[in-house]
Amino acid sequence: MIKKTVIILAASCMMCSCATKTETNPFFTDFQTEYGVPPFDKIKIEHYEPAFLKGIEEQNRLIKDIVSNSETPTFENTIVALDQSSPILDRVGAVFFNMTSAETTDALTDLSMKMAPVLSEHEDNILLNKKLFERVKEVYDNRNPEQLNAEQQRLLDKTYKRFVRSGANLSAEQQDRLREINKELSTLGLAFSNNILNENNSFKLFVDKEEDLAGLPEWFQQSAAAEAEAAGEAGKWLFTLHNASRLPFLQYSENRPLREQLYTAYICRGNNDDKNDNKENIRKIISLRLEKARMLGFDCYANFVLDETMAKNDANVMQLLNKLWSYALPKAKAEAVELQKLMDKEGKGEKLAAWDWWYYTEKLRKEKYDLSEEETKPYFKLENVRDGAFMVANKLYGITLTKLEGVPTYHPDVEVFEVKDADGSQLGIFYVDYFPRPGKRGGAWMSNYREQYGDVRPLVCNVCSFTKPVGDMPSLLTLDEVETLFHEFGHGLHGLLTKCQYKGTSGTNVVRDFVELPSQINEHWATEPEVLKMYAKHYATGETIPDELIEKILKQQTFNQGFITTELLAAAMLDMDLHMLKDVSNLDILEFEKQAMDKLGLIPEIAPRYRATYFNHIIGGYAAGYYSYLWANVLDNDAFEAFKERGIFDKTTADLFRNNVLAKGDSDDPMVLYKNFRGAEPSLEPLLKNRGMK
């Protein structure tokens, strides 16, 4: 997942004097540190609000300079000036919004709720600034393609459309209403996400009887015991809704009632009619988004969003999703039949339920392929997998990552690496933060502490939630977690290898259904035999993963793909259905979701990967965009075919991908970039083949 730090901008009338002295607030100037990294050891909670307000003041002043410039509007004095108008906001926003996701506190949460409407108002003040838009429009209307390169044309086009899509052409009355909508959406989105974080942290399944641990691996029991002790319940075992706890429990626990309890708690997040309930939040969000889309000339919010993507409209998205559904659902149903047969052999008379899927899938994997996660995990020590991802990048692009000591971080778990190109020049700084904590949101993502532009190199981070080390036992990853690490590092490479002139076009500032290409293609190397031999070493013996185990891994690559694809598609379709709505009066979120899934014929043994009340993706930037994982999956499977045809480390192919995709950011139309790499538009066939559907 790519998590963009969006700086939403606020009114000068809301300015107040800064409580923190200028000379003591690290955000007021460029960071005075080696590599220009954030001085986490000096940043305090009281620095954020004054820095936001100072940044707003600074940007207002710089925009006033643009508007009052007596010279004819040009690309440089208007578009570039606007692109570079928020130095302080860029610094404080990048740190603040990463912290509210990776290491939040009650104080940070309260401040985010306070600042959201302020920042929303500031953004509206800029994008609804009539005189500023007139200058932007004049540059756009008088553009001469011969005088602008592709990246400059792209930035100009994006800037002009951003104003139009933000209501610059609306009447004053409509603009006032749009401001109200944006302000309300900013706080609703935060409330929604905070509710999910609270739900994740509040659920605690304590086990105090050893017999209730039946089936759980020893390493997992040790981890659960350590979690319980940390929670003040020594002598018990604690299981939570975090992936690193929930998934192994569902996978291995022989206690079916406890599996049901844990699974039910997970899928009912945000739907408990208590203070963390999200049903009304999501209803209001959908309603306000539809109102906004209609004001801006679109029939639904999905088409408003998709107008700026590769897909272009809801019809193209649904055509892809429905085609994939026709392959995925039958495969999932066949998998359910296999799992039921396995249950029948036990003679308990039980019917397969959703909380049984992971448990019997693991049993079936063992039966069909003589393979279990317990057999593979010892070879996937976290540090080895991470180094493997680094080695792949080195072989493909010649880059190196060297661990740095003494760089300030916000938590002891965080590690920092310097990234250099083959010629020794610095490409950027890379942070990794791999373990779950109460203050960290679930899932995995990539973000920036500094965007690349011109000669300024980026500061990139990967944040994940893998199993923690316990005692002498290191963090050992599942195959899924291995792919997650490679996935997020793929996003990281997109941010690190970019070489653009402007912030607005650099790195991962690309359309949503293109941004997952660099991450998803990077997953392909994780299980290539040649790559596994490079990094998969037994944590205790140092033995390289044996050929017979690699063969088993490869044979089962399409195993359970019906389930995986179906739950992903169901979530993507739910997202689209919600945002294709043209009438939201009397919208009952749960009933709507049920009807949408019934219409698809989704079997009860599978739930959408994300249900509406905890679908954080569609709150945090993937609204009418969750399909993009599958859209980009077409691209990444087709793109990796080029490497398979010529060699997975073929230098020419790697250079083509780096120079036409990773380095280019959003400096040109994404399909143009893709065809410059591949030579043609992508085919669907490799995706179907790799998911075992053809």
N, C-alpha and C positions, 0 to 999 in steps of 0.2 A: 504494500500500500504506500502511496505517496501522500504525505501530509504536508500541504503547502501552508506556510505561515502567512495568513492574509492580514495585512495592516489595513484596518478599516479606519477612515479618517474623520474630525469633530469641530465644533463651532468655536470661533474665537470668543463668542459671548460666554463660553463656558470656562474661559481661562481663569486660573487663580494663581496666586504666587506660589512658587516652588518651596516646599518645606525643607528640602535638602539643599545645602549649599552647592553651587555650581562646581566648585573645585573638588567636592567629595562625591559627586554622582558620576559613576564610571560611564554612564550612557551618554553624557553630554558631549564627549569628544570621542575620536577614534580610540579604541581600546589600547591602552599603553602597556601592551604585553608582547612577548615574543610570538611571532606569527599572527598577531592581531586577534588572538582568540579571546572569547569572553572571560573576564576575570571573576569566575564564579566564587573565588575565595573572598572577594570584596563586594560582590553584589548582595544587597539586602532588600527585604520586602519594601522598605520605605523608599527605595530608589525608583521603583517602577512608575508609580503614578506621576511624580514630578517629571520623569523622563517622557512619558506619554504627552503630558501637557506642553512641555518644552518642545517636543518634536512637532506637535500640532502647530505651535506658534511659529516654529522655524519654517514648516512647510507653507503655512499661510503667507509668510513673508516672501518666500521664494516664488510662490504662485502670483502674488501681487506684482513682483518684479516682471514675471512673464506677461501678465495682462497689461501692465503699464508701459511695456516696451514700445517705443514709438516707431521702431523699425518694422518693415513688412514681415509678417509671420513666415518663418522658415522651419524646415525640419530641425535644424540645430537650436534655434532660439525658442522653439515652442515644444516640439515633441521630445527632443533629447533633454531639454531643461526640465520638463515634467517628469521624465523617467528618472532624473537624478535629484528630485526635489524633496526626498524624505530620509536624509542620512540618520538622524536621531531615531525617527520612528522605525526605520529598518533595523537598527541595532536593538532597541528595546523590545520591539515586537517579536523578533526572531527568538530572543531568549525567553521572553515571557510566555509566549504561546507554546514553546517546547516544554517549558517547565510545568505549565498547567496540564500537560499531557503525560509527562514522564516522571514528575516529582512534585505533584501538587500538594497543597496544604489547605486548611480551612481559610487561612488568610488570603492565599492566592485565588481560591475559588470565589471568595467574597469580592475581591478586587476585580476579577474578570467580569462578574455580574455588574459591578459599578461602572467599569470602563466600556462595556459593550455598547450601550446606547451613545456614549460620548464619541466613540470611534466611528460608529455607524453614521452619526450626524456629520462628523468631519468628512467622511468619504462622500456623503451626499452633497456637502457644501462645495466640494471640488468638482464633482461630476455634474452638478446642476448649476455651476458657475457659468452664467450666460456669456460673459465676455471671454472667458477662457475657452469655451466651446467654439465661439466664433473664430478665434485664432486657429484652433485645431481644425475646424471645418475649412477654413481658408487654405491651410496647408494641404489638406486632403483633396479639396476641389481643384487645386492648381498643381497637383503632383505631376511630376515629369519622370516617368519610369527610367528614362535615359540618364537622369541625374542621381537616381537612388539605386543602390544595390538591392539584392533580394531581401536581406535582413532589414534594411531601412524601410523598404516597402511594407514588409510584414509588420514592423513595429508601428508604422503610420496607420496601417489598416486596423490593427488591434486597438490602438489608442482611440481612433475615431469611433469604431464600433462600440468600444466600452462606454463612451459618453452616450451614444444613441441608445444602447441597451440599458443604460442607467437612467434614462428618462429625459435627456437633454432637449428632446423635441416635444415634450409634453407641455400642456398648459400649466400655469402657475398653480392652479387648484389641484391638478393631477399630481404635480411634483410634491405638493404639501402632503397629499395622501401617500405617495410613494415613500416619503421620508418616514411617515408613521409606520408603514409596513416594514421597512428595512430595520427600524429601531426595534420593533416588536420581534421580528424574526431573529435578530441578534441575541436577544435575551432568552427567547424560547429554545433556541439551539443549545445554548449553554445549559439551561435547565434540564433539557433532555439528556445530554451527555453526562451531566453531574449525577442525575438519577441512576444511570447505568453504572457509573463508578461506585455509587453508594450501594447498589444492589449487589454488585460483585463482592464488595468488601463486607457486607452485612451477613451474607450466608456463610454459615460454618457448620459443617457436618463433622461432629466429634464422634469417634468410635472408641468405646472403652472396653470392648470384648475382643480378645484376640481371634476368636472364631469368626468374627465378622470381617476379618482381613483375608479370608480364604481366597486364594487365586492371585493376590497382589504380590508382585515381585518384591524381593527383599529391599532393593534400592528404593522402591517407592514407599515401602513401609517406613524405612529410615527417614525419608524426606518428610512423610506425614507426621512422624513422631517429633521431628525437629520443629515443624510448623506448630504443632500443639504446644510444645514446650515454650516456644516464643510467644504464644498466645496466653501463657499462664496456666496451661492445663497439662503439666508434665505427667507422663504415664499414659496419655491417651494418643490418639492419632487424629489429625485434622485434615479434612478434604474440603476444597473450595471450588468456586466456579471458574477460577483461572484455568486456561487451557492446560498448563503444565500439571494441574491436579485433576481436573475434570476428565480429560480424555483418557489418561491411563486408568482411572477408576472405572470408567465405562468399558474400557477395553479388557480389563482383567478381573474385576470383582465378580465372585461367584454369588454374591448376595443380591438377588434380583430386586427385592424391595428397596434396598439402599441405592441401587442403580436408578430405579424409578424416581426416588426422592431427589437425587442429585440432578437427573436429567430434567425433571419437571420444574425444579427451581430455576434451572438455566433458561428454559424456553418461556418461562412466565415472568422474566425480568421486565420491569416497567409495566406490569399488568397485574398488580396486586392490590389495587384500590387503597393504597396507603400514600404516604408522603412522597414516595418515589414513583408514583404511577405516571406513565407517559401517554396514556390514551388521549387525553385532552390536549397535551402538547403537540402530538403528531397531527391530530385533527386540525388544530389551529394553524400549524405550519403548512399543511397541504392547502388549506383554504386561503391563506395569505399569499402563498406562491401562485395559486391560480389567479387571484385578483391582480397580482403584479404582472403576470404573463399577459393577461387580457389588456391591461392598460398599455402594454408595450406592443400590442398588435398580434399576439399569438393566441391560438384557440385553446392551448393548454400549456402547462409549465414544461412538459417534456419537450415540446417543439421549440419553446424558448431556449432551453438548454442546448438541445441538439443542433440548433441552427449554427452553432460555433464548433461543431465536431466533424470528424470524418464521416459519421453516419448520416448527418444532415437532418433527418426527421424520424419520427416514431415508426413510420411504415418500414423503413430500412432496418431499424433495430429489431422490430417484431418479426420481420421476415427471417432474420438470422436466428433469433431465439426459438421461433416455432420450428424451424428446420432442425435445429439441434435437439429440440424436445422430442421430435418424432423418432430420433435415434436413442436418446438417453432414457426415456421412460420405459420402453420395452426392456432395455437392458437392466434397469433397476428392478423391474418386476421379476425378471428371471433370477436376479440375485436374491430377491426376497424368497423365492421358491426354494432356492438352494439352502438358504439359512433356516427356513422352516423344516426342511428335511433333516437338517442337523439337529434341530430341537426335538423333532419327533423321535430320533434315535435315543434320546435320553428318557423317553417314556413318561414324562411328567404331564403330558396333555396340555402344555402351554402353547399359546399362540404368539408368534413373533410380534413384538411391540417396538416402538421407536428406541426405547432405552436398552433394547437387546442387540441392536444392529452392530455396535462396535465389538461387543463381547463375542458374538457368534462369527463375525467377520474374521476376528483374530483366530478363532478355532478353525474356520474354514481355510484360512491362509495356511495354517499349519498342516491341515489335511491334504490340500491340493498341491502345495509347493514345498512342504516340509520346511517352512520358513516362519519365524516369529520375530516380533520386534526385540524380544529378549536376546535373540541370536545376533541381530545386527547392531543394537545399541552399543555394545562394548567397543565397536570399531568407529563410533561416531562421537568421540570426545569433542566437546565444543571447540576447544582451542585448535584441535587438528582440523576440524571442518572449516573454521574461520581461515586458518592458514591455507587450506585447500582452495578456498574461494580466491584468496590473494594470489596463489600460485597460478591459477587459471588466468587471472587478469594479467599476470606477468608474462605468461606464455603467449597470450593473445595480443597484448598491447605494449609489452615491454615495461610496464610500470612496476614500481616497488612500493611496499608499505612497511615502514619502520616504526616500531613502538617508541613513543616519546615518554619520558619520565618528567615529573615536576610540572606538567601542564595542569592548571586548575580545572577541576571538574565539580559537578554538583552532587556527586554521590561516589563512594568508594568503588562501586561496581563498574564505573565508566572507565574505559581505556581509550587512549588517543594515539593515532598513527599519523606520521607524515607521509604524504604520497608524492612520489617523484616520477617524472617521465624517464624514458630510456636515456635521454641526453643529460639527466641529472637535474633538470629544472623542476622547480616545485609545482605540483598540480593542485595541492590543497591539503587540508587537514581533515582527518576522518575520525569521528567518535563512534564507539560502539557501547551500547548499554543493553545487556542481554537478559537480565533476570527480573521476574515479577516482584512488585512491592505494592503495599496498600495505596501509595500515592500515584501509581502508574496505571494508566488506562490499559485495557486488554488489547491484544492483537500485536501487530508489528508494523513499523512504518519507517520511512526515510524523511528527513527534513534538512533544513539548512540553518546555520547560525550566521552565515553570510552568503549572499548570492555572488556568482561570478559575473563580472562584466569588464571589458577591456583588459587591463593588466591586473586587475584584482582577482585573486584566486579564491575559491569557495571554501567554506567550513561546513562539512556535511556530517550528518549523524544517522546512524541506524539504531532503532529502539525495538527490542523484542521482549518476549516473556518465556524464556526457556527454563527447563528444570534447573534449580539451584544445585551446586555441589553440597554434599553433606558429609562431614567428617573427612575420611580419606577417599570418599567416592566423588570423582569429578562429575561435572555436568555431562551426561550422555544423552544424545539427541535421537529422536525417532527419525525415520526417513522423511516424514512430513516436515519436521523441524529443520532437517538438513536442507530441504528444498526452500523453506522459508528464509533461512540464512542466505542462501545463494540469491533468492528473489530480491531481498532487501538490498543486498550488495549490488545487484544489477541496477536498482534505482540509484544507489550511491555512485556507481560508475557514470551514470547519466549526468549526475550533478558534478562529479569531479573532473570528467574529461571534456566538459563543454568549453567551447572557445568562441564566445559571442561578444559583441561590442556593447550590448545594452542589457540591463537587468530584465526588462520586459520580455526578452526573447531567449534568455540564457537557460541552460540546464533543463530542469523538469517543468518549465513554464510552457508546456505544450498542451494540446487539446487532450481531454480526459481519455478518449479511446485510443490514444497513441502512447500515453505515458507508461502503460504497462508493458510495452514491447521490450524495452531494455531489461526490465526486471524478469519477465517471464522467459525470455530467451536464455538468460543466465542460468535458470534452473536446469536447463537441458544438460549442462556440463556436469552437474552434481553426481549423476549416476552413470556417466560414461565409464566403461571399464578402465580406460587409460587414466582417467582422473581419479577414480576410486583408489587405484594403486598408488597414487601420489599422496593421498592424505588419510585414507581409512586404515588406521593402525590401532591394534588392540590397546586399550588404555593401560592394561596391567603388564602385558608382555612385549608390546611394541611390534607384534607380528602384523605384517601386511594382510589385509583382508584376502582370504583364499579365493581362488578362481571359482570353486563350486558355490560359494556364497554369492559371489557376483552374478553367477548364472541364475541363481534362484531369484535374486533381486530383479534382474532383467525380465525373467519369465513372468513375474507377477506385476509388471508395470501397468497392465490394463485391468488388473484385478480391482473390483469394487468401483470401477469408473462409472458405472451406471448410477450408483448412489452419489458419488462425488459430483458428477455433472448435473444430476437431477436436482440436488439440494441447492447448487449454485444457480442453476437456471430458474428454479422456483423463486429464489430471492430476487434475481434480476427482473423476472416478470412481475413480481409484486411491486417492486420499485417503479417499473414502467406503468403498471395499472394505476397506481396511486397518482402518478404525475401526468397521466393521460386523461384524468377525470376532467370533465367539463361542467360538472355540477356537484358541489360538495355539501349542499344543504342536507341536513340530517345524516351526515356521514357517521356511521358506526364502524370504527376501525376494525374491530374484531370480526364483525359480521362481513364486512367488505373483504377482509383477508380470507375468511372461510370460503366465501363465494368464489373468489379468484382462484383459490387452490382447487376447489371442487370442479370448476370449469376446466381446469387443466387436467383433471383426473389424477392429481397427486395422491399417491397411496398413503394411508395413515401411518405406515411404518417410517415415513420420511417427512420431516418438517423442512420448510425453507431454511437455508443456512442462517438467515437472519429474519426474525419476525418483525412486524412493524414497530412494536413498542421498544425494541432494543437495536434497531437498525441504524447504528451510529454512522455507517458509511453515507447514508442519504441525508444525514444532518451535516456531516463534515466535508462536503464537496463532491460527493458521488450521487447527488440527487439526479434521477433520470440518467444515471451514469454507471450503475453497478454492472450493466451489460458489458462495460468496457473491458472487463477481465476476459470475457469470451471473444469480443471483437479483436482485442489484441492477441488472444490465443490463436486466432487464425493467422495473424501476422508472425507471431514468434515461431510457430511450427513450420510455417513456410520458410521463414528466414533461416531456421536451423538446418533445413534441407540443404541450403547452400554450403554450410560447413560440412555436412555429412557427405556431400558430393565431392568436396575438394580436400577434406581432412579437417577434423575438428579444431586443429590449431593452425590451419592454413593462413599464412601471413597476409597474403593478398586479400583474402576474404575478410579477415579481421580488420585490416586497414580500411577496406570499403565500409564495413559496419561502423567503425569508429569515426571515420571522416564524414560519413553521410547521415549518421543517426546520432551517435553519442556526442559528437563535437558540435553538432549543428543546433541543438536546442530547438527553438521554434522559429528559426531564421528563414524557414520556407514552408510551403504547404507540406503536411506530413506525408501525403501520398507521393509527392514529388521526391521527398527525401527517401522514402522506401524504395521507389522504383530506381532511384539513382544507385541504391545499394544492390537491389535484387535483379533489376533489369526488366521487371514486369510486375503487375499487380499480383497480390497473393492468391493462392488457391486454398479452398476449404479442405481438400483431400488429406493433407498431412495431419490436420487436427483430428479428423475422424479416425484416421489410422492410429494415431498415437493414443487416443482415448479408447481404442478397441471397439469402435463402432462401425468399422467397415473392413 
